[in-house]
Amino acid sequence: SRPFLSSLVPVMQFSCCLFPHAMRCGRAQRAVRASSLLLLFFLLKSSLVFLERPWRTAPDAKVKLYAAQTIPVARTPSSEELMAALKGKRGKAGGGGGGPSDAEVLQVVSYRVAIALLGLSWSFTYTLDFFMTSGVNIIDPGWQKTALILADFCAGFAALVVPTGSLLLLGAVSKLAGVAAMACALLGATNAADGGSLLGPLCVVLVCAREVYWFGLESRVDAVGTMICFAVVLALRGDLVRTGIDYDAGNASTGTNARDVSTLRENELQWLNRWQELQLPPYTGSVPPVGPALPLSFILSATTGVLACAKAID
């Protein structure tokens, strides 16, 4: 560069002044060598000065490089922020973008009330069956049948109003089954041998399947237990629908145990007439429960009660 060439001029002048006789006496080679040594000395010194600053700032440069390459850590959102982000999503807290609407709140409240009434109906049925089979003869079996009809109606209503969000197929099947179950309960088509008796347990199975899918298996173990129990009830009722019921007098399956009806006491005849009037499943031996077997009925009342409590505190 030009500054570097200009810096060589005083060096050459100093060399000529230092060796004047050598230049006049023709000893040019020695003068050139001396000048070259001086030039080399100044060049090395300037190079050291030039490289001194990069050596000192190298660690600072590495630190800056590492700082530039550092990946920022994302902040974990709080639970309130997560709930706010879910608002307005299909199948979540609401569909309007600003939280659930009044209609959606009414839908959820109606669904929870239906689940609560379902649990109460099955608990009432189990309690009456327990005392009736224990020898308490003041209990009319029509009470349990009314409670079971109410349970089927509540199951249909729960399946009708349950929020399904983006589960379009499950929502359509659930609503159709719910309307049919409610209609059969109101029309009295839920007797033991009627096909309408299958719709109530089917609605509960659909609702519990929705609960498990919506909230996860770990947090809805009660829904899994309820779904299994009602699947058993659905199978038992389906068997009665398939085989039908024979109420012929004197038949062993009607409760008379193939005895002559004329030998029965008056209270036994009244009981038998009432049992057949309600179109309840036939039995042999001692009086059976109106609902399912007592162990299954107890588990049903317990699981539906737990499910209703879980929905109340959601």
FENDA-V408754 format. One record per backbone hydrogen bond with DSSP energy under -1.0 kcal/mol. NH is the residue of the N-H (numbers start at 1). CO is the residue of the C=O. E is the energy in kcal/mol with one decimal. If there is no record, write none. Layout:
BEGIN
nh = {NH;NH}
co = {CO;CO}
e = {E;E}
END
This chain:
BEGIN
nh = {5;6;7;12;13;14;15;16;17;18;19;23;24;25;27;28;31;32;33;34;35;36;37;38;39;40;41;42;43;44;45;46;47;48;49;50;51;55;56;57;61;62;63;64;65;66;67;68;69;82;83;84;85;86;89;92;105;106;107;108;109;110;111;112;113;114;115;116;117;118;119;120;121;122;123;124;125;126;127;128;129;130;131;132;133;135;136;143;145;146;147;148;149;150;151;152;153;154;155;156;157;158;159;160;161;162;167;168;171;172;173;174;175;176;177;178;179;180;181;182;183;184;185;186;187;189;192;194;197;198;202;203;204;205;206;207;208;209;210;211;212;213;214;215;216;224;225;226;227;228;229;230;231;232;233;234;235;236;237;238;239;240;241;242;243;244;251;254;259;263;264;269;270;271;272;273;274;275;276;277;278;279;280;297;298;299;300;301;302;303;304;305;306;307;308;309;310;311;312;313}
co = {1;2;3;8;9;10;11;12;13;14;15;19;20;21;22;26;27;28;29;30;31;32;33;34;35;36;37;38;39;40;41;42;43;44;45;46;47;51;52;53;57;58;59;60;61;62;63;64;65;78;79;80;81;82;86;89;101;102;103;104;105;106;107;108;109;110;111;112;113;114;115;116;117;118;119;120;121;122;123;124;125;126;127;128;129;132;131;140;141;142;143;144;145;146;147;148;149;150;151;152;153;154;155;156;157;158;164;166;167;168;169;170;171;172;173;174;175;176;177;178;179;180;181;182;183;184;279;191;194;195;198;199;200;201;202;203;204;205;206;207;208;209;210;211;212;220;221;222;223;224;225;226;227;228;229;230;231;232;233;234;235;236;237;238;239;240;248;251;256;260;261;265;266;267;268;269;270;271;272;273;274;276;275;293;294;295;296;297;298;299;300;301;302;303;304;305;306;307;308;309}
e = {-2.0;-2.3;-1.5;-2.2;-2.5;-2.4;-1.9;-2.3;-2.3;-1.8;-2.0;-1.5;-1.9;-2.7;-2.5;-1.4;-1.4;-2.5;-2.3;-2.7;-2.7;-2.5;-2.2;-2.1;-2.6;-2.6;-2.1;-2.4;-2.5;-2.3;-2.1;-2.4;-2.1;-2.3;-2.1;-2.0;-2.2;-1.5;-1.5;-1.9;-2.3;-2.2;-2.4;-2.3;-2.4;-2.9;-2.5;-2.0;-1.6;-2.0;-2.3;-2.2;-2.0;-1.4;-1.8;-1.8;-2.2;-2.3;-2.0;-2.3;-2.5;-2.4;-2.0;-2.2;-2.3;-2.1;-1.9;-2.1;-2.5;-2.0;-2.1;-2.2;-2.3;-1.9;-2.1;-2.5;-2.1;-2.3;-2.2;-2.2;-2.5;-2.4;-1.9;-2.6;-2.5;-1.2;-2.2;-1.9;-1.8;-2.3;-2.2;-2.4;-2.3;-2.5;-2.1;-2.3;-2.3;-2.7;-2.3;-2.3;-2.5;-2.6;-2.2;-1.5;-2.1;-1.2;-2.3;-2.1;-2.4;-2.3;-2.5;-2.5;-2.2;-2.2;-2.5;-2.2;-2.3;-2.2;-2.5;-2.3;-2.1;-2.4;-2.2;-2.0;-2.0;-2.7;-1.1;-1.4;-1.2;-1.5;-1.6;-2.4;-1.8;-2.1;-2.2;-2.5;-2.6;-2.1;-2.0;-2.1;-2.4;-2.2;-2.7;-2.5;-1.7;-1.4;-2.3;-2.4;-2.4;-2.2;-2.3;-2.4;-1.6;-1.7;-2.1;-2.4;-1.9;-2.5;-2.6;-2.1;-1.7;-1.6;-2.3;-2.0;-2.4;-2.7;-1.7;-1.6;-1.2;-1.7;-1.4;-2.4;-2.5;-2.2;-2.5;-2.8;-2.4;-2.6;-2.4;-2.3;-1.8;-1.0;-1.8;-3.1;-2.7;-2.0;-2.4;-2.5;-2.2;-2.8;-2.4;-1.5;-2.3;-2.5;-2.4;-2.2;-2.5;-2.2;-1.6;-1.4}
END
